[in-house]
Amino acid sequence: MSTKRIVVLISGSGSNLQAIINAIDAGHINGRIEHVISNKADAYGLVRAEQAGISYSVIDHKAFDSRESFDAHTRQVIDKYAPDLVVLAGFMRILSAAFVQHYRGKMLNIHPSLLPKYKGLHTHKRALEAGDNEHGCTVHFVTEELDGGPLLVQACVPVSSDDTEASLQAKVHQREHVAYPLAVELICADRIRFDEAGIFLDDELLPPSGFRLAYDA
């Protein structure tokens, strides 16, 4: 089985990038991060890439006159590395339809809720206001629908009566560092198939919620 080529897009601290780097270094992921791209020059994730010996580039979206021109240039940079997988790890840009279609079936994102609940922003606040007893994060394939692509992996956390928005965010963030490397691991092991019928793990159709990790997994 060939080692999969990965490109990661970030905008900030890159903690999920680091979790994936750690999983690769531990031998869990049959993949190699070829390049990291940030739309912000001060993103700490670039320091993480440099420390790991991974090449990186900064593509400042403010230097482009439209979303489409930024996406077109970013796509050119990504495609130099012929990636098998494109990972959005805290990449704070809404992507154009053409960009999403180009990487259909091989681009992942992570969202801090148990999708399809709480698409968009302020997910932890919304979970608390709804009185939910569980919350979590979802790794999903990216489609044109914001936070709406097929769900691959979900990781749950219990919501306690004394949880605040900050404490719940911290719980979920910790689980992201388990869920995202697992999703990348499954894809790089050729265990995932994605078609119009849904997502298959080892040729078995996953439920619409994807593969769900238990609280302690």
C-alpha positions as CSV (number, residue, x, y, z in Angstrom):
1,M,0.0,0.0,0.0
2,S,1.5,3.3,-1.0
3,T,2.1,6.1,1.5
4,K,-0.6,8.7,1.1
5,R,0.3,12.3,0.3
6,I,-1.4,14.9,2.5
7,V,-1.7,18.7,2.3
8,V,-3.0,20.6,5.3
9,L,-4.6,24.0,5.3
10,I,-4.6,26.1,8.5
11,S,-5.3,29.6,9.8
12,G,-4.3,29.4,13.4
13,S,-2.6,27.4,16.1
14,G,-2.5,24.2,14.2
15,S,-3.3,21.9,17.2
16,N,-5.1,19.4,14.9
17,L,-2.2,19.6,12.5
18,Q,0.1,18.7,15.4
19,A,-2.2,15.7,16.4
20,I,-2.0,14.4,12.9
21,I,1.8,14.9,12.8
22,N,2.1,13.0,16.1
23,A,-0.1,10.1,14.8
24,I,2.1,9.9,11.7
25,D,5.3,9.9,13.8
26,A,3.8,7.1,16.0
27,G,3.2,5.0,12.9
28,H,-0.6,5.1,13.1
29,I,-1.1,6.9,9.7
30,N,0.3,5.5,6.5
31,G,0.7,9.0,5.2
32,R,3.1,11.9,4.9
33,I,2.2,15.6,5.1
34,E,3.8,17.1,2.0
35,H,2.9,20.7,2.6
36,V,1.1,23.1,4.9
37,I,-0.7,26.2,3.7
38,S,-1.9,29.1,5.9
39,N,-3.8,32.2,4.8
40,K,-2.2,34.0,7.9
41,A,1.5,34.6,8.2
42,D,1.3,34.6,12.0
43,A,-0.4,31.2,12.3
44,Y,1.4,29.2,15.0
45,G,0.7,26.1,12.9
46,L,3.5,27.2,10.6
47,V,5.9,26.9,13.5
48,R,4.7,23.4,14.1
49,A,5.3,22.6,10.4
50,E,8.8,24.0,10.5
51,Q,9.6,22.1,13.7
52,A,8.4,18.9,12.0
53,G,10.5,19.6,8.8
54,I,7.4,20.1,6.7
55,S,7.4,22.7,3.9
56,Y,4.9,25.4,4.1
57,S,3.6,28.5,2.4
58,V,1.5,31.6,3.2
59,I,-1.2,32.6,0.8
60,D,-2.7,35.8,2.2
61,H,-6.4,36.0,1.1
62,K,-6.3,39.8,1.5
63,A,-3.9,40.0,-1.5
64,F,-6.6,38.7,-3.9
65,D,-9.5,40.6,-5.3
66,S,-12.0,37.7,-5.0
67,R,-12.6,34.4,-3.2
68,E,-12.4,32.7,-6.5
69,S,-9.0,34.1,-7.4
70,F,-7.6,33.2,-3.9
71,D,-9.0,29.6,-4.3
72,A,-7.6,29.2,-7.8
73,H,-4.1,30.2,-6.6
74,T,-4.4,28.0,-3.5
75,R,-5.5,25.1,-5.7
76,Q,-2.4,25.5,-7.9
77,V,-0.2,25.3,-4.9
78,I,-1.9,22.3,-3.5
79,D,-1.9,20.4,-6.8
80,K,1.9,20.7,-7.0
81,Y,2.0,18.1,-4.3
82,A,-0.5,15.7,-6.0
83,P,-2.3,15.0,-2.7
84,D,-4.4,12.0,-2.0
85,L,-6.0,13.9,0.9
86,V,-6.5,17.6,1.7
87,V,-7.1,18.3,5.4
88,L,-8.7,21.5,6.6
89,A,-7.5,22.0,10.1
90,G,-8.9,25.3,11.4
91,F,-8.8,26.9,8.0
92,M,-11.1,29.8,8.4
93,R,-12.2,30.4,4.9
94,I,-15.4,29.6,3.1
95,L,-14.4,27.8,-0.1
96,S,-15.8,28.3,-3.5
97,A,-17.9,25.6,-5.2
98,A,-15.2,25.1,-7.9
99,F,-12.5,24.5,-5.3
100,V,-14.7,22.0,-3.3
101,Q,-15.7,20.1,-6.5
102,H,-12.1,19.8,-7.5
103,Y,-11.3,17.9,-4.3
104,R,-14.6,16.1,-3.9
105,G,-14.2,12.9,-2.0
106,K,-10.7,13.7,-0.8
107,M,-11.0,16.8,1.4
108,L,-11.9,16.7,5.1
109,N,-12.9,19.2,7.6
110,I,-13.7,19.0,11.3
111,H,-16.6,20.8,13.0
112,P,-17.1,21.3,16.8
113,S,-20.6,19.7,17.1
114,L,-22.3,16.4,16.5
115,L,-23.5,17.2,13.0
116,P,-26.1,17.8,11.7
117,K,-26.7,19.7,14.9
118,Y,-25.3,23.2,15.2
119,K,-23.9,24.0,11.8
120,G,-22.0,27.3,11.7
121,L,-20.8,29.2,14.7
122,H,-21.2,29.3,18.5
123,T,-21.7,25.5,18.7
124,H,-20.8,25.1,22.4
125,K,-23.1,27.9,23.5
126,R,-26.0,26.5,21.4
127,A,-25.5,23.0,22.9
128,L,-25.6,24.4,26.4
129,E,-28.7,26.6,25.7
130,A,-30.5,23.5,24.3
131,G,-29.7,21.5,27.4
132,D,-28.0,18.7,25.5
133,N,-26.4,16.0,27.6
134,E,-23.8,15.2,25.0
135,H,-21.8,17.3,22.5
136,G,-18.7,16.6,20.5
137,C,-17.0,17.0,17.1
138,T,-17.5,15.6,13.6
139,V,-15.0,14.9,10.8
140,H,-16.7,15.1,7.5
141,F,-16.0,15.2,3.8
142,V,-16.4,18.7,2.4
143,T,-19.1,19.5,-0.1
144,E,-20.6,22.7,-1.3
145,E,-23.0,22.7,1.6
146,L,-21.4,24.4,4.6
147,D,-20.8,21.8,7.4
148,G,-23.0,19.6,5.3
149,G,-20.8,16.9,3.8
150,P,-21.0,13.1,4.6
151,L,-20.0,12.4,8.2
152,L,-17.0,10.2,8.7
153,V,-16.1,10.2,12.4
154,Q,-17.8,11.6,15.5
155,A,-16.4,11.9,19.0
156,C,-18.7,12.6,21.9
157,V,-18.2,14.3,25.2
158,P,-20.7,14.4,28.1
159,V,-22.1,17.8,29.0
160,S,-22.0,18.4,32.8
161,S,-24.4,20.6,34.7
162,D,-21.5,22.9,35.7
163,D,-20.1,23.1,32.2
164,T,-19.5,26.6,30.7
165,E,-18.9,27.5,27.1
166,A,-15.1,27.5,27.8
167,S,-15.0,24.2,29.6
168,L,-17.2,22.5,26.9
169,Q,-14.9,23.9,24.2
170,A,-11.9,22.5,26.0
171,K,-13.5,19.0,26.2
172,V,-14.4,19.1,22.5
173,H,-11.0,20.3,21.5
174,Q,-9.3,17.4,23.2
175,R,-11.6,15.0,21.4
176,E,-10.8,16.6,18.0
177,H,-7.2,15.5,18.5
178,V,-8.5,11.9,18.6
179,A,-11.1,12.0,15.9
180,Y,-9.2,13.8,13.2
181,P,-6.1,11.5,13.3
182,L,-8.4,8.5,13.3
183,A,-10.3,9.8,10.2
184,V,-7.0,10.4,8.4
185,E,-5.7,7.0,9.5
186,L,-8.8,5.2,8.1
187,I,-8.5,6.9,4.7
188,C,-4.7,6.4,4.5
189,A,-5.3,2.7,5.2
190,D,-7.7,2.5,2.2
191,R,-10.5,1.5,4.6
192,I,-12.9,4.2,3.5
193,R,-14.9,4.4,0.3
194,F,-17.1,7.4,-0.4
195,D,-19.8,7.4,-3.1
196,E,-23.3,8.5,-3.7
197,A,-24.7,5.8,-1.4
198,G,-22.7,7.1,1.6
199,I,-19.4,6.3,3.4
200,F,-18.3,2.7,3.6
201,L,-15.8,1.5,6.3
202,D,-14.3,-1.9,5.3
203,D,-17.1,-2.2,2.7
204,E,-19.8,-1.7,5.3
205,L,-22.1,1.3,4.9
206,L,-21.7,3.6,7.9
207,P,-24.8,5.2,9.5
208,P,-25.5,8.8,8.6
209,S,-23.7,9.9,11.8
210,G,-20.5,8.1,10.7
211,F,-18.2,6.1,12.9
212,R,-18.9,7.2,16.5
213,L,-16.2,7.1,19.1
214,A,-17.2,6.4,22.7
215,Y,-16.4,8.9,25.4
216,D,-13.4,7.0,26.6
217,A,-12.0,5.9,23.2
